Amino acid sequence: MKPATPLPGPRAGMLVCICDPQFDPPANDNAARRAPPFALALGFAFAVLAQTLASGILPLAGAALARDPHYATVPFAAMLVGAALASFPASFLGDAFGRRTGFALGASLGIGGGALLAVGLLQMQFAWVCLGALWLGMAQGFSFFYRHEAAATAGRPVAAAAGVLTGGLLAAFAGPLLAMGAEWLFSPFFLVGSAVLAALAHTLSLAVAVLMAPDAAPRFREKLTMPLAAIAVPTLCGALAWLGMSLLMAQAPLALLGCGIGEGAVFGFIALHVAAMYAPAAPLAYFGTRIAPRPLALAGLGLVALALALPAASPVLPALKSAETWGWTVALILVGAGWSLATIGCTGWIYQKGVPSRLGLALHDGALFLSAILGALLAGRLL
């Protein structure tokens, strides 16, 4: 008679009802079921909506509240610091407590960050704005693990990651209209309505996370994961793309104001940039299996480098009315598209030969956000 297969016992960090599995199945958050791709894309979309609003709010709030103009980009940099700090807990909490708990925690931080940002703007407190930006950034760090969740549980990592990033198009199309309505509702308190809307977007992201299907099987298989050296080159490529994107993005709102663009219209330019960030993901979700990730990542890095050259060259371009505004507009589009291609390509690149370790994923995303922080701080010195 064949002996019965022993049942796995409870482990530390598992949310489980310890009972007889012959009668009552464990009610844990790590059941072996894959999350629907639509749920991952929708949760990411709401998080990106909040990120879009914060990206437009923080440079303007920094310029209005900072005592020294060189500190105007500090709130934007604080958001990126929060994202970098969240990379490690976002990676390891997924195994310890399940995807729903991790993504719900990130969304909860975003709700608090948006509320604190709104109060800071009402009270004209620079420190509160920075703290709210930090919490919003931590929510952003958790949300970017949606793409890792999709890539790790699918046989087509490039297409799966692109499918999640496609959800960001929702933010590009809905963001400006929603921001205009929120600003009108909270008038004359400029930017407060957008901050409240960012908190509401994370509330919807929290709802998606709570209703999400249970996790795939827990991945504690260190012997099957790739060594850290295998992700070094794609991490460097992605880090350079994120540095360039942040360097240009942190300068754009104030530069557009200097070109005569109205404060309310700045959100339209930011939305155009966000559309460029996530529009390339739509075709890649279908054709990503036919494109090698390495050339895709390098092509994205090339577009970022081209975008950085445009604002400097725009004042001397002939035969263009408002050449500087055109230069920033084209640069925002190119840097967004380049960031998208580089991020999707690097994500597929690190999954090309196997599943990275949780430490590797944390280091990869942490390096991306740290590079973005460096770009934001360099932008402050260029203002």
C-alpha positions in Angstrom: 0.0 0.0 0.0 1.4 3.4 -1.1 2.1 5.6 2.0 0.1 8.9 2.1 2.0 12.0 1.1 2.6 14.2 4.2 0.8 17.4 4.3 2.8 20.6 4.6 2.7 22.2 8.0 2.2 25.9 8.8 5.1 28.3 8.4 6.0 31.6 9.8 4.2 34.5 8.2 1.5 32.4 6.6 -2.1 33.6 7.2 -3.7 30.2 7.8 -6.4 28.5 9.9 -4.6 25.6 11.6 -7.2 22.9 11.4 -7.7 19.4 10.0 -7.3 19.8 6.2 -9.4 16.7 5.6 -12.5 18.6 6.8 -11.6 22.3 6.4 -9.2 23.6 3.8 -6.7 26.2 5.1 -8.1 29.7 4.6 -4.7 31.2 3.7 -3.7 33.8 1.2 -1.3 31.6 -0.6 -3.5 29.2 -2.4 -2.2 27.9 -5.8 -4.3 30.1 -8.1 -3.0 32.6 -10.5 -4.3 36.2 -10.3 -6.3 37.3 -13.4 -4.2 39.6 -15.7 -7.0 42.1 -15.7 -7.0 42.4 -12.0 -3.2 43.1 -12.0 -3.6 45.7 -14.8 -6.5 47.4 -13.0 -4.8 47.7 -9.7 -1.7 49.1 -11.4 -3.9 51.5 -13.3 -5.3 53.1 -10.2 -1.9 53.3 -8.7 -0.5 55.0 -11.8 -3.4 57.5 -11.7 -2.3 58.6 -8.2 1.4 58.6 -9.4 0.4 60.9 -12.3 -1.3 63.4 -10.1 1.5 63.3 -7.6 4.1 63.9 -10.4 2.2 67.1 -11.3 1.6 68.3 -7.8 4.9 67.8 -6.1 7.2 70.0 -8.3 4.7 72.8 -8.1 4.1 72.4 -4.4 7.9 72.3 -3.8 8.4 75.5 -5.8 5.6 77.3 -3.9 6.6 76.2 -0.4 10.4 75.7 -0.4 12.4 78.5 1.1 15.3 77.8 -1.3 14.5 77.3 -5.0 17.1 74.5 -5.1 14.9 72.5 -2.8 11.9 72.7 -5.1 12.3 69.1 -6.3 12.8 67.7 -2.8 9.1 66.5 -2.5 9.4 64.8 -5.9 12.6 63.2 -4.7 10.9 62.2 -1.5 8.3 60.3 -3.5 11.1 58.3 -5.2 12.9 57.7 -1.8 9.7 56.2 -0.6 9.4 53.9 -3.6 13.0 52.8 -3.1 12.4 52.1 0.6 9.4 50.0 -0.3 11.2 47.8 -2.8 12.5 45.3 -0.2 9.3 44.9 1.9 7.2 44.8 -1.3 9.4 41.9 -2.5 9.6 39.8 0.6 6.1 40.4 2.0 4.7 38.8 -1.1 6.0 35.5 0.1 5.4 36.0 3.8 1.8 37.2 3.7 0.6 36.8 0.1 0.1 39.2 -2.8 -3.2 40.6 -1.6 -1.8 41.6 1.8 1.3 43.2 0.2 -0.6 45.2 -2.5 -3.3 46.2 0.1 -0.5 47.5 2.4 0.9 49.6 -0.4 -2.5 51.1 -1.3 -3.1 51.9 2.3 0.1 53.9 2.5 -1.0 55.7 -0.7 -4.3 56.7 0.9 -2.5 58.1 3.9 0.1 59.8 1.8 -2.6 61.5 -0.4 -4.5 62.7 2.7 -1.3 64.0 4.4 -0.3 65.8 1.1 -3.7 67.5 1.0 -3.4 68.7 4.6 0.1 69.9 4.0 -1.0 72.0 1.1 -3.9 73.4 3.1 -1.6 74.3 5.9 1.3 75.4 3.6 3.7 73.0 5.4 6.6 72.0 3.3 7.6 69.1 5.7 4.1 67.6 5.6 4.1 67.8 1.8 7.5 65.9 1.8 6.1 63.3 4.2 3.0 62.8 2.2 5.2 62.4 -0.9 7.2 59.8 0.9 4.2 57.7 1.7 2.8 58.1 -1.9 6.2 56.9 -3.1 6.1 53.8 -0.9 2.7 53.0 -2.4 4.3 53.4 -5.8 7.1 51.0 -4.9 4.5 48.3 -4.0 2.5 48.9 -7.2 5.4 48.3 -9.5 5.6 44.7 -8.2 2.4 44.1 -10.2 4.6 43.6 -13.3 6.8 41.1 -11.4 3.8 39.2 -10.3 2.6 38.9 -13.9 6.0 38.1 -15.3 6.8 35.4 -12.7 3.5 33.5 -13.2 3.4 33.6 -17.0 5.4 31.9 -19.7 5.9 35.2 -21.6 7.5 37.7 -19.2 7.8 40.5 -21.7 4.2 40.3 -22.9 2.9 39.8 -19.3 4.8 42.8 -17.9 3.6 44.9 -20.9 0.0 43.8 -20.2 0.2 45.2 -16.7 1.8 48.4 -17.8 -1.0 48.8 -20.3 -3.3 49.6 -17.4 -1.4 52.9 -17.0 -3.2 54.2 -20.1 -6.3 54.7 -17.9 -4.4 57.3 -15.9 -3.3 59.1 -19.1 -6.8 59.5 -20.4 -8.7 60.0 -17.2 -6.1 61.9 -15.2 -6.5 65.4 -16.7 -10.3 65.5 -16.7 -10.5 64.1 -13.1 -7.8 66.6 -11.9 -9.7 69.5 -13.5 -12.9 68.4 -11.7 -11.1 68.0 -8.4 -9.5 71.4 -8.7 -12.8 73.0 -9.4 -14.4 71.2 -6.5 -11.7 72.4 -4.0 -11.2 75.9 -5.5 -9.6 78.2 -4.4 -7.2 75.7 -2.8 -4.9 74.9 -5.7 -3.6 71.3 -5.9 -5.6 70.2 -2.8 -8.3 68.6 -5.0 -5.7 66.6 -6.9 -4.1 65.3 -3.7 -7.5 64.1 -2.5 -8.1 62.5 -5.8 -4.7 60.7 -5.5 -5.9 59.3 -2.1 -9.1 58.2 -3.7 -7.3 56.4 -6.5 -5.3 54.4 -4.0 -8.6 53.6 -2.3 -9.8 52.0 -5.5 -6.5 50.2 -5.8 -7.0 48.9 -2.3 -10.4 47.5 -3.3 -8.9 45.7 -6.3 -6.1 44.2 -4.1 -8.6 42.9 -1.5 -10.8 41.3 -4.2 -7.8 39.8 -6.0 -7.6 36.0 -6.4 -5.3 34.2 -4.0 -1.7 33.8 -4.7 0.1 31.3 -6.8 2.1 28.7 -4.8 4.7 30.4 -2.5 8.1 30.6 -4.0 10.8 29.7 -1.5 13.0 27.9 -4.0 16.4 29.6 -3.7 18.2 26.8 -5.5 16.1 27.3 -8.6 16.6 31.1 -8.8 19.2 32.9 -10.8 22.4 34.4 -9.2 22.4 38.1 -8.6 25.1 38.6 -11.2 22.6 37.5 -13.9 20.5 40.7 -13.3 23.4 43.2 -13.1 23.5 44.3 -16.8 19.7 44.7 -17.2 19.5 46.5 -13.9 22.2 49.0 -15.0 20.4 49.6 -18.3 17.1 50.1 -16.5 18.7 52.4 -13.9 20.1 54.7 -16.6 16.7 54.9 -18.3 15.0 55.8 -15.0 17.7 58.4 -14.1 17.1 60.1 -17.5 13.3 60.0 -17.2 13.4 61.5 -13.6 16.0 64.1 -14.6 13.7 65.5 -17.3 10.4 64.9 -15.5 11.3 66.8 -12.4 12.2 69.9 -14.4 9.2 69.7 -16.8 6.4 71.3 -14.7 8.4 74.4 -13.7 10.0 74.7 -17.2 6.5 74.7 -18.8 5.4 77.4 -16.4 8.4 79.4 -17.6 7.3 78.9 -21.2 4.0 80.6 -20.4 1.9 77.4 -19.8 -0.9 77.8 -17.3 -0.7 75.9 -14.0 -3.8 73.9 -14.7 -2.6 73.0 -18.2 0.6 71.5 -16.8 -1.4 68.4 -15.9 -2.3 68.0 -19.6 1.4 67.9 -20.4 2.1 65.4 -17.6 -0.8 63.3 -18.9 0.7 63.3 -22.4 4.0 62.1 -20.8 2.2 59.4 -18.9 0.4 58.3 -22.1 3.8 58.0 -23.8 5.0 56.0 -20.8 2.4 53.3 -21.1 1.1 53.4 -24.7 4.0 51.2 -26.0 2.9 48.5 -23.6 -0.3 47.9 -25.5 1.2 46.4 -28.7 4.0 44.7 -26.7 1.3 42.9 -24.7 0.4 41.1 -27.9 3.7 41.1 -29.9 6.1 40.9 -26.9 6.8 37.2 -27.5 8.4 38.0 -30.9 10.8 40.7 -29.6 14.0 39.9 -27.7 14.1 41.8 -24.4 17.7 43.0 -24.7 17.3 45.0 -27.9 14.0 46.4 -26.6 15.7 47.7 -23.4 18.6 49.2 -25.3 16.2 50.9 -27.8 14.4 52.5 -24.9 17.6 53.7 -23.4 18.5 55.3 -26.7 15.2 57.2 -26.8 15.7 58.5 -23.2 19.2 59.8 -24.3 17.6 61.6 -27.3 14.9 63.1 -25.2 17.4 64.6 -22.8 19.1 66.5 -25.7 15.9 68.1 -27.0 15.1 70.8 -24.3 18.7 72.1 -24.5 18.5 72.3 -28.3 15.0 73.6 -28.6 15.7 77.4 -28.2 17.9 77.3 -31.3 15.6 75.3 -33.5 14.6 77.4 -36.5 11.1 78.0 -37.9 9.3 76.9 -34.9 6.9 79.1 -32.9 7.3 78.6 -29.2 10.3 76.3 -29.9 11.1 75.8 -26.3 7.6 74.5 -25.5 7.7 72.2 -28.4 11.1 70.9 -27.3 9.8 70.0 -23.8 6.7 68.5 -25.3 8.5 66.2 -27.7 11.1 65.4 -25.0 8.3 64.3 -22.5 6.9 62.0 -25.2 10.2 60.5 -26.1 11.4 60.0 -22.6 8.1 58.4 -21.6 8.2 56.0 -24.6 11.9 55.2 -23.9 11.2 54.6 -20.2 8.4 52.2 -21.2 10.5 50.2 -23.6 13.5 50.0 -21.2 11.4 49.0 -18.2 9.5 46.3 -20.1 12.7 45.1 -21.9 14.7 44.9 -18.6 11.8 43.1 -16.8 11.8 40.4 -19.6 15.6 40.4 -19.6 15.9 39.4 -15.9 13.3 36.6 -16.4 14.8 35.4 -19.6 16.8 32.5 -18.1 14.8 31.8 -15.0 13.0 33.3 -12.0 15.2 35.8 -10.0 15.4 35.5 -6.3 13.3 37.8 -4.1 16.5 39.6 -3.1 17.4 40.1 -6.8 13.9 41.6 -7.5 14.3 43.9 -4.5 17.7 45.0 -5.6 16.6 45.5 -9.2 13.6 47.7 -8.3 15.6 49.5 -5.6 18.3 50.4 -8.1 15.7 51.8 -10.5 14.2 54.0 -7.9 17.6 55.1 -6.5 18.6 56.2 -10.0 15.3 58.1 -10.3 16.1 59.8 -7.0 19.5 60.9 -8.3 17.9 62.3 -11.4 15.4 64.3 -9.4 18.2 65.7 -7.2 20.2 66.6 -10.2 17.2 68.4 -11.7 17.0 70.5 -8.6 20.5 71.7 -9.2 19.7 72.6 -12.8 16.7 74.7 -12.0 
